[in-house]
């Protein structure tokens, strides 16, 4: 196990110069000090990480199209039998989520870019993680693969696929879909662009979805008016659904997702277009939700975790967000349904953080976005 060299020494009177930035961050972040460890490296543009139960290690998606198992020693092996997918620009193998009953049923959910008539779109599958009959390197494979959702329409664009997954407290599955760089379509509920959808785990539509009886909207839609949501986290106690999404140039947002709400894109926004042109001169509009916070300039948020563990008790109930453009981990202090402070962590790494995961062991894990991506573990100092 490799560790970053700025771990705090046992004698608190002596601090190395390399340690000082980390301790300053820790002091600001509600008094927690931590050590950063490298669990594994050499990941090929990893996109999402989930910790498996007990001592089984981790599964990580790599955007070019590989599902990886990482054991407790950091050894990486490939999981067999992925569904066919398209990896190009922002598309590829994207998120992974475990079923709450994974220890018993071994079910996982994947999002990826699939091809069909007219082009590509984001798709979700359910699958069972089993022992590989092919005796693969990892000894694991996917079986009982079922496409449970395919966003419509297919189109020829390699941008803004979303896509994060979360199992809600009621057992339904939620997934985020980008606007595919066709911004006006995020206000058109006759397609899935710029929406968040909610389905049952078998792919059927929940009877209480907000537009299930509306002939002008697709029944899987739960909320709309989104640009490109790449962070999703659910509070296991309250059921609150937190999300964040990429703005254009400026205007990244953090929202609480509620049934049937219009989140405004592109009718309202705090950002401008990449060429400097105004997208909308309005930041508020009746009937459209306001973000809890927004970031201008953009930090390009990606990945989100709600911390509920015991290793960092002062952080319990808070959010952690990866930043791509910002190359840091953002700690958001939460009080009820409000964000009351922010702290920048890991900015000394200089790495794009693609996903953040609160492990069942109480540690925080992040993956970094590069051809030599890392899986890092944050653990309390002196633990």
C-alpha positions as CSV (number, residue, x, y, z in Angstrom):
1,X,0.0,0.0,0.0
2,X,1.5,3.3,-1.1
3,X,0.9,6.4,1.0
4,X,1.3,10.1,0.2
5,X,4.4,11.5,1.9
6,X,2.6,14.3,3.7
7,X,1.2,12.0,6.4
8,X,1.3,13.8,9.7
9,X,4.0,12.5,12.1
10,X,3.0,11.2,15.5
11,X,4.7,14.1,17.4
12,X,2.3,17.0,16.8
13,X,5.0,19.5,17.5
14,X,6.8,18.7,14.3
15,X,5.2,19.3,10.9
16,X,6.9,18.8,7.6
17,X,6.5,21.6,5.0
18,X,4.7,19.2,2.7
19,X,2.2,18.5,5.4
20,X,1.2,22.1,6.2
21,X,-1.3,22.6,3.2
22,X,-3.1,19.4,4.2
23,X,-3.4,20.3,7.8
24,X,-4.7,23.7,7.0
25,X,-7.4,22.1,4.9
26,X,-8.2,19.7,7.7
27,X,-8.3,22.5,10.3
28,X,-10.9,24.4,8.2
29,X,-12.9,21.2,7.5
30,X,-14.5,20.9,10.9
31,X,-11.2,19.9,12.6
32,X,-10.6,16.6,10.8
33,X,-7.0,15.7,9.9
34,X,-6.5,12.9,7.5
35,X,-3.9,10.7,5.6
36,X,-4.2,10.1,1.9
37,X,-3.3,6.6,0.7
38,X,-3.1,5.2,-2.8
39,X,-5.2,2.0,-3.0
40,X,-4.3,1.3,-6.6
41,X,-3.1,3.2,-9.7
42,X,-2.9,2.6,-13.5
43,X,-6.6,2.9,-14.0
44,X,-7.6,3.9,-17.5
45,X,-9.8,7.0,-17.2
46,X,-11.9,5.6,-14.3
47,X,-15.5,7.0,-14.1
48,X,-17.1,5.5,-11.0
49,X,-16.2,3.4,-7.9
50,X,-18.3,1.3,-5.5
51,X,-17.0,-0.6,-2.5
52,X,-18.2,-4.2,-2.3
53,X,-19.4,-5.7,1.0
54,X,-17.1,-7.4,3.6
55,X,-13.6,-7.9,2.3
56,X,-14.4,-8.1,-1.4
57,X,-12.6,-4.9,-2.5
58,X,-14.0,-2.5,-5.1
59,X,-15.5,-2.4,-8.6
60,X,-14.5,0.5,-10.8
61,X,-15.8,1.5,-14.3
62,X,-13.3,2.7,-16.9
63,X,-14.8,4.9,-19.5
64,X,-13.0,3.2,-22.5
65,X,-15.1,0.1,-21.6
66,X,-13.7,-2.0,-18.8
67,X,-15.2,-3.0,-15.5
68,X,-12.4,-3.6,-13.0
69,X,-12.2,-5.5,-9.7
70,X,-9.7,-4.1,-7.2
71,X,-8.9,-6.4,-4.2
72,X,-7.7,-5.3,-0.8
73,X,-4.0,-5.5,-1.9
74,X,-4.8,-3.1,-4.8
75,X,-4.5,-5.7,-7.5
76,X,-6.7,-5.0,-10.6
77,X,-8.4,-7.6,-12.7
78,X,-11.1,-7.3,-15.4
79,X,-14.7,-8.5,-14.9
80,X,-16.0,-10.3,-18.0
81,X,-19.1,-10.0,-20.1
82,X,-19.9,-6.3,-20.4
83,X,-22.8,-5.3,-22.6
84,X,-21.7,-3.7,-26.0
85,X,-21.1,0.0,-25.6
86,X,-19.7,3.0,-27.5
87,X,-16.7,4.8,-26.0
88,X,-16.1,8.1,-27.7
89,X,-15.3,11.6,-26.3
90,X,-17.6,11.9,-23.2
91,X,-19.3,8.5,-23.8
92,X,-18.4,5.0,-22.7
93,X,-18.8,2.9,-19.6
94,X,-20.1,5.4,-17.0
95,X,-21.7,4.7,-13.5
96,X,-22.1,1.7,-11.4
97,X,-24.4,1.2,-8.4
98,X,-24.9,-1.8,-6.1
99,X,-28.3,-3.1,-5.2
100,X,-29.0,-2.6,-1.5
101,X,-29.4,-6.4,-1.2
102,X,-26.2,-7.0,-3.2
103,X,-24.8,-9.3,-0.5
104,X,-27.7,-11.7,-1.1
105,X,-28.6,-11.1,-4.8
106,X,-25.3,-9.9,-6.3
107,X,-27.2,-7.4,-8.5
108,X,-25.5,-4.3,-9.9
109,X,-26.6,-1.5,-12.2
110,X,-24.5,0.1,-14.9
111,X,-25.0,3.1,-17.1
112,X,-23.2,3.4,-20.4
113,X,-23.5,4.7,-24.0
114,X,-25.3,2.3,-26.3
115,X,-25.8,2.4,-30.0
116,X,-29.1,2.1,-31.9
117,X,-31.0,3.4,-34.9
118,X,-30.1,7.1,-35.3
119,X,-27.0,7.1,-33.1
120,X,-26.3,6.7,-29.4
121,X,-27.9,7.4,-26.0
122,X,-27.4,6.6,-22.4
123,X,-28.6,3.1,-21.3
124,X,-29.0,1.3,-18.0
125,X,-28.6,-2.4,-17.4
126,X,-29.1,-4.7,-14.4
127,X,-26.7,-7.6,-14.1
128,X,-25.6,-10.2,-11.6
129,X,-21.9,-10.3,-10.5
130,X,-20.9,-14.0,-10.4
131,X,-18.0,-16.3,-10.6
132,X,-16.8,-16.4,-14.2
133,X,-17.3,-19.7,-16.1
134,X,-14.5,-18.6,-18.4
135,X,-12.1,-18.6,-15.5
136,X,-11.1,-15.1,-16.2
137,X,-8.3,-13.3,-14.5
138,X,-10.6,-11.8,-11.9
139,X,-12.8,-14.9,-11.6
140,X,-15.8,-12.6,-12.0
141,X,-18.3,-12.0,-14.8
142,X,-21.6,-10.3,-15.4
143,X,-24.6,-12.6,-16.0
144,X,-28.4,-12.2,-16.4
145,X,-27.7,-8.9,-18.1
146,X,-30.9,-6.9,-18.9
147,X,-31.3,-3.5,-20.5
148,X,-33.8,-1.8,-18.2
149,X,-33.7,1.7,-19.7
150,X,-32.7,3.2,-23.0
151,X,-33.0,7.0,-23.3
152,X,-34.7,8.5,-26.3
153,X,-34.0,9.5,-28.9
154,X,-30.7,8.1,-30.2
155,X,-28.7,10.8,-31.8
156,X,-25.3,11.6,-33.3
157,X,-23.7,13.5,-30.5
158,X,-20.7,12.5,-28.3
159,X,-21.5,15.0,-25.5
160,X,-23.5,15.3,-22.3
161,X,-24.6,11.8,-21.5
162,X,-25.0,12.3,-17.7
163,X,-24.9,9.8,-16.1
164,X,-25.2,8.9,-12.4
165,X,-27.3,6.2,-10.8
166,X,-28.8,5.8,-7.3
167,X,-31.2,3.4,-5.7
168,X,-33.7,5.4,-3.7
169,X,-35.0,4.6,-0.3
170,X,-38.2,3.2,-1.8
171,X,-36.2,0.7,-3.9
172,X,-36.7,2.5,-7.3
173,X,-33.7,3.4,-9.5
174,X,-32.8,6.9,-10.4
175,X,-30.5,7.9,-13.3
176,X,-29.4,11.3,-14.7
177,X,-29.3,12.1,-18.4
178,X,-27.5,15.0,-20.1
179,X,-29.0,17.4,-22.7
180,X,-26.7,15.9,-25.4
181,X,-25.6,19.5,-26.1
182,X,-29.0,20.3,-27.5
183,X,-29.9,22.8,-24.7
184,X,-33.5,23.7,-25.7
185,X,-34.5,20.0,-25.6
186,X,-34.1,20.0,-21.8
187,X,-37.5,21.8,-21.6
188,X,-39.1,19.3,-23.9
189,X,-40.5,16.3,-22.0
190,X,-41.3,14.3,-25.1
191,X,-37.6,13.2,-25.0
192,X,-35.2,12.3,-22.2
193,X,-32.6,14.9,-22.8
194,X,-31.8,17.0,-19.8
195,X,-33.9,14.9,-17.4
196,X,-33.6,12.7,-14.4
197,X,-35.6,9.5,-14.7
198,X,-36.9,7.1,-12.1
199,X,-37.7,3.5,-12.9
200,X,-38.4,0.3,-11.1
201,X,-35.4,-2.1,-11.0
202,X,-37.0,-4.3,-13.6
203,X,-37.3,-1.3,-16.0
204,X,-41.0,-0.7,-15.5
205,X,-42.4,2.7,-14.6
206,X,-43.4,3.5,-11.0
207,X,-47.1,4.4,-10.8
208,X,-46.4,7.5,-8.8
209,X,-44.0,9.1,-11.2
210,X,-45.0,12.8,-11.8
211,X,-45.8,12.6,-15.5
212,X,-47.1,9.0,-15.7
213,X,-50.6,10.2,-16.7
214,X,-49.4,13.2,-18.9
215,X,-49.6,12.4,-22.6
216,X,-47.2,15.3,-23.4
217,X,-44.3,13.8,-21.3
218,X,-42.4,10.5,-21.2
219,X,-43.5,8.6,-18.1
220,X,-40.0,7.8,-16.8
221,X,-39.2,11.5,-16.2
222,X,-38.9,12.6,-12.6
223,X,-37.4,16.1,-13.1
224,X,-36.3,18.1,-16.1
225,X,-34.5,21.3,-17.1
226,X,-31.1,19.9,-16.4
227,X,-27.9,20.4,-18.4
228,X,-25.6,17.5,-17.5
229,X,-26.0,16.0,-14.0
230,X,-22.9,14.1,-12.9
231,X,-23.5,13.9,-9.1
232,X,-26.3,12.1,-7.3
233,X,-26.6,11.1,-3.6
234,X,-29.5,10.0,-1.4
235,X,-29.8,10.5,2.3
236,X,-30.7,7.1,3.8
237,X,-32.6,8.7,6.7
238,X,-34.6,11.5,5.1
239,X,-34.7,10.3,1.5
240,X,-33.4,13.7,0.3
241,X,-32.0,13.5,-3.2
242,X,-28.9,15.7,-3.7
243,X,-27.5,16.4,-7.2
244,X,-25.1,18.6,-8.9
245,X,-24.7,19.5,-12.6
246,X,-22.3,21.1,-15.0
247,X,-23.1,24.7,-16.0
248,X,-21.8,26.1,-19.3
249,X,-19.1,28.7,-18.6
250,X,-20.0,29.2,-14.9
251,X,-23.2,28.3,-13.3
252,X,-22.4,24.8,-12.0
253,X,-25.3,23.9,-9.6
254,X,-26.1,21.9,-6.5
255,X,-29.8,21.0,-6.2
256,X,-32.2,18.9,-4.2
257,X,-34.2,16.9,-6.6
258,X,-38.0,16.8,-6.2
259,X,-40.7,15.1,-8.2
260,X,-41.9,17.0,-11.2
261,X,-39.8,20.1,-10.8
262,X,-38.3,22.1,-13.6
263,X,-34.7,23.1,-12.9
264,X,-34.7,25.7,-15.5
265,X,-32.0,24.9,-18.1
266,X,-31.6,26.8,-20.4
267,X,-34.4,29.3,-19.5
268,X,-32.5,30.3,-16.4
269,X,-28.8,30.0,-15.7
270,X,-25.9,31.6,-13.9
271,X,-23.5,30.8,-16.7
272,X,-22.7,32.0,-20.2
273,X,-21.9,30.2,-23.4
274,X,-18.3,29.1,-24.1
275,X,-18.0,31.7,-26.8
276,X,-19.1,34.4,-24.3
277,X,-22.6,34.8,-25.7
278,X,-25.5,35.1,-23.2
279,X,-27.6,32.0,-23.0
280,X,-30.3,33.6,-20.9
281,X,-30.5,37.0,-19.2
282,X,-32.6,35.4,-16.4
283,X,-31.4,33.6,-13.3
284,X,-34.9,33.2,-11.8
285,X,-38.3,32.4,-13.3
286,X,-41.6,31.4,-11.8
287,X,-42.1,27.7,-11.6
288,X,-38.4,26.9,-11.9
289,X,-36.2,25.7,-9.1
290,X,-33.3,27.7,-7.8
291,X,-30.0,25.9,-7.0
292,X,-28.8,25.8,-3.4
293,X,-25.4,27.0,-4.5
294,X,-23.8,27.7,-7.8
295,X,-20.1,27.9,-8.8
296,X,-18.8,30.7,-11.1
297,X,-16.2,30.1,-12.4
298,X,-17.0,26.5,-12.9
299,X,-15.3,23.8,-11.0
300,X,-16.7,21.1,-13.3
301,X,-18.2,18.9,-10.5
302,X,-18.2,15.2,-10.9
303,X,-19.2,12.5,-8.5
304,X,-20.9,13.1,-5.1
305,X,-21.1,11.3,-1.8
306,X,-23.1,11.9,1.3
307,X,-20.9,10.9,4.3
308,X,-22.6,8.8,7.0
309,X,-19.7,7.0,8.5
310,X,-17.9,6.9,11.9
311,X,-14.3,7.5,10.9
312,X,-14.9,11.2,10.4
313,X,-17.7,12.0,12.9
314,X,-17.6,15.8,12.3
315,X,-18.3,15.2,8.7
316,X,-21.4,13.0,9.2
317,X,-24.3,14.3,7.0
318,X,-22.0,16.4,4.8
319,X,-21.5,16.2,1.0
320,X,-18.3,15.6,-0.9
321,X,-17.9,16.6,-4.5
322,X,-15.1,15.9,-7.0
323,X,-13.9,18.7,-9.2
324,X,-12.5,18.2,-12.7
325,X,-11.6,21.7,-13.7
326,X,-11.0,22.6,-10.1
327,X,-8.7,19.6,-9.5
328,X,-9.8,19.2,-5.9
329,X,-12.3,17.6,-3.5
330,X,-15.0,20.0,-2.3
331,X,-16.4,19.4,1.2
332,X,-19.9,20.9,1.6
333,X,-21.1,21.3,5.1
334,X,-24.8,20.5,5.3
335,X,-27.4,21.7,7.8
336,X,-30.9,20.3,7.0
337,X,-31.4,21.1,3.3
338,X,-28.9,24.0,3.3
339,X,-25.2,24.2,2.5
340,X,-23.7,26.5,5.0
341,X,-19.9,26.3,4.2
342,X,-17.4,24.9,1.7
343,X,-13.9,23.7,2.1
344,X,-11.4,22.8,-0.7
345,X,-9.4,19.5,0.0
346,X,-6.7,17.7,-2.0
347,X,-6.0,20.7,-4.2
348,X,-2.3,19.9,-3.8
349,X,-2.7,16.7,-5.8
350,X,-3.4,18.6,-9.0
351,X,-5.5,15.8,-10.3
352,X,-9.0,15.8,-11.8
353,X,-11.3,14.0,-9.4
354,X,-14.0,12.0,-11.3
355,X,-15.8,10.3,-8.5
356,X,-16.1,10.2,-4.7
357,X,-17.5,7.4,-2.6
358,X,-18.3,7.0,1.1
359,X,-17.3,3.5,1.9
360,X,-19.1,1.2,4.3
361,X,-15.8,1.1,6.3
362,X,-16.2,4.8,7.1
363,X,-13.3,5.9,4.8
364,X,-13.7,8.2,1.8
365,X,-12.5,7.1,-1.6
366,X,-11.8,9.2,-4.7
367,X,-10.8,8.3,-8.2
368,X,-8.8,10.5,-10.6
369,X,-9.5,11.1,-14.2
370,X,-6.5,10.2,-16.4
371,X,-4.8,7.4,-18.3
372,X,-3.0,6.6,-15.1
373,X,-5.9,7.2,-12.8
374,X,-5.7,6.5,-9.0
375,X,-8.0,5.2,-6.4
376,X,-7.2,7.1,-3.2
377,X,-8.4,6.5,0.4
378,X,-8.9,9.3,3.0
379,X,-8.4,7.9,6.5
380,X,-8.2,9.8,9.8
381,X,-4.6,10.7,10.8
382,X,-3.3,8.4,13.6
383,X,-5.9,5.7,12.7
